């Protein structure tokens, strides 16, 4: 969450986090190199409505797309973890 208190349609409110208002940013970070490799800014719900597998699945799929078939380890918390995601990552 990037702290932001101005006027913006994609600003998010998360009351249980240290930064209550801001812009939600998903990041793929390579800890062995020490920097972020891929970013995705959450701009809100897509026009198509609900996704087939959920938001967490789509975020991990999109952020790891450049690294598929390169034998990387993917670590994520329980928001992103799902059986369809595990099957997708093992298959590709």
C-alpha positions as a Markdown table, in Angstrom:
| # | Residue | x | y | z |
|---|---|---|---|---|
| 1 | Unk | 0.0 | 0.0 | 0.0 |
| 2 | Unk | 1.5 | 3.3 | -1.1 |
| 3 | Unk | 0.3 | 6.1 | 1.2 |
| 4 | Unk | -1.9 | 8.6 | -0.6 |
| 5 | Unk | -4.6 | 10.9 | 0.8 |
| 6 | Unk | -5.5 | 13.0 | -2.2 |
| 7 | Unk | -8.5 | 12.6 | -4.6 |
| 8 | Unk | -8.2 | 9.5 | -6.8 |
| 9 | Unk | -10.8 | 7.0 | -7.9 |
| 10 | Unk | -8.6 | 4.0 | -7.3 |
| 11 | Unk | -7.6 | 4.9 | -3.8 |
| 12 | Unk | -8.3 | 2.1 | -1.3 |
| 13 | Unk | -9.2 | 2.1 | 2.4 |
| 14 | Unk | -7.8 | -0.7 | 4.5 |
| 15 | Unk | -8.6 | -0.1 | 8.2 |
| 16 | Unk | -6.5 | -3.0 | 9.6 |
| 17 | Unk | -3.2 | -1.8 | 8.1 |
| 18 | Unk | -0.7 | 0.8 | 9.3 |
| 19 | Unk | -1.3 | 2.8 | 6.1 |
| 20 | Unk | -5.1 | 3.3 | 6.0 |
| 21 | Unk | -5.5 | 5.2 | 2.8 |
| 22 | Unk | -3.5 | 4.7 | -0.4 |
| 23 | Unk | -2.9 | 3.0 | -3.7 |
| 24 | Unk | -2.6 | -0.8 | -3.6 |
| 25 | Unk | 0.4 | -2.0 | -5.5 |
| 26 | Unk | 1.2 | -5.7 | -6.1 |
| 27 | Unk | 4.9 | -6.4 | -6.6 |
| 28 | Unk | 7.0 | -9.4 | -7.7 |
| 29 | Unk | 10.3 | -9.0 | -5.8 |
| 30 | Unk | 13.5 | -11.0 | -6.5 |
| 31 | Unk | 15.2 | -11.2 | -3.1 |
| 32 | Unk | 18.4 | -12.7 | -4.4 |
| 33 | Unk | 19.0 | -9.5 | -6.5 |
| 34 | Unk | 17.4 | -7.2 | -4.0 |
| 35 | Unk | 14.9 | -5.3 | -6.1 |
| 36 | Unk | 11.4 | -5.5 | -7.5 |
| 37 | Unk | 11.0 | -7.0 | -10.9 |
| 38 | Unk | 7.4 | -6.5 | -11.8 |
| 39 | Unk | 4.6 | -4.2 | -10.5 |
| 40 | Unk | 0.9 | -4.1 | -10.9 |
| 41 | Unk | -1.2 | -1.2 | -9.6 |
| 42 | Unk | -4.7 | -2.2 | -8.5 |
| 43 | Unk | -7.1 | 0.1 | -10.2 |
| 44 | Unk | -10.3 | -1.4 | -8.9 |
| 45 | Unk | -12.7 | -4.0 | -10.0 |
| 46 | Unk | -12.5 | -4.8 | -13.8 |
| 47 | Unk | -15.5 | -4.2 | -16.1 |
| 48 | Unk | -16.1 | -7.9 | -16.7 |
| 49 | Unk | -17.1 | -8.4 | -13.0 |
| 50 | Unk | -15.8 | -11.3 | -11.0 |
| 51 | Unk | -12.9 | -13.3 | -12.3 |
| 52 | Unk | -13.1 | -17.0 | -12.7 |
| 53 | Unk | -10.5 | -17.9 | -10.1 |
| 54 | Unk | -10.4 | -14.7 | -8.0 |
| 55 | Unk | -8.2 | -11.7 | -7.6 |
| 56 | Unk | -5.3 | -13.4 | -5.9 |
| 57 | Unk | -5.0 | -16.0 | -8.7 |
| 58 | Unk | -5.0 | -13.2 | -11.4 |
| 59 | Unk | -2.4 | -11.1 | -9.6 |
| 60 | Unk | 0.1 | -14.0 | -9.2 |
| 61 | Unk | -0.5 | -15.3 | -12.8 |
| 62 | Unk | 0.1 | -11.8 | -14.2 |
| 63 | Unk | 3.2 | -11.0 | -12.2 |
| 64 | Unk | 4.8 | -14.4 | -12.8 |
| 65 | Unk | 4.1 | -14.6 | -16.5 |
| 66 | Unk | 7.6 | -13.4 | -17.6 |
| 67 | Unk | 9.2 | -16.0 | -15.3 |
| 68 | Unk | 7.3 | -19.2 | -16.3 |
| 69 | Unk | 9.3 | -22.2 | -17.4 |
| 70 | Unk | 12.4 | -20.7 | -15.7 |
| 71 | Unk | 12.2 | -22.9 | -12.5 |
| 72 | Unk | 11.6 | -20.1 | -10.0 |
| 73 | Unk | 10.2 | -20.6 | -6.5 |
| 74 | Unk | 7.0 | -18.5 | -5.8 |
| 75 | Unk | 6.2 | -17.5 | -2.3 |
| 76 | Unk | 3.0 | -15.8 | -1.3 |
| 77 | Unk | 0.7 | -15.4 | 1.7 |
| 78 | Unk | -2.7 | -17.0 | 2.2 |
| 79 | Unk | -4.6 | -14.3 | 0.3 |
| 80 | Unk | -3.0 | -15.4 | -3.0 |
| 81 | Unk | -2.8 | -19.2 | -2.3 |
| 82 | Unk | -5.3 | -21.5 | -4.0 |
| 83 | Unk | -5.5 | -24.9 | -5.5 |
| 84 | Unk | -6.2 | -23.6 | -9.0 |
| 85 | Unk | -3.2 | -21.3 | -8.7 |
| 86 | Unk | -0.9 | -24.2 | -7.6 |
| 87 | Unk | -2.1 | -26.3 | -10.5 |
| 88 | Unk | -1.5 | -23.4 | -12.9 |
| 89 | Unk | 2.1 | -22.8 | -11.7 |
| 90 | Unk | 2.9 | -26.5 | -11.7 |
| 91 | Unk | 1.5 | -27.0 | -15.2 |
| 92 | Unk | 3.4 | -24.0 | -16.7 |
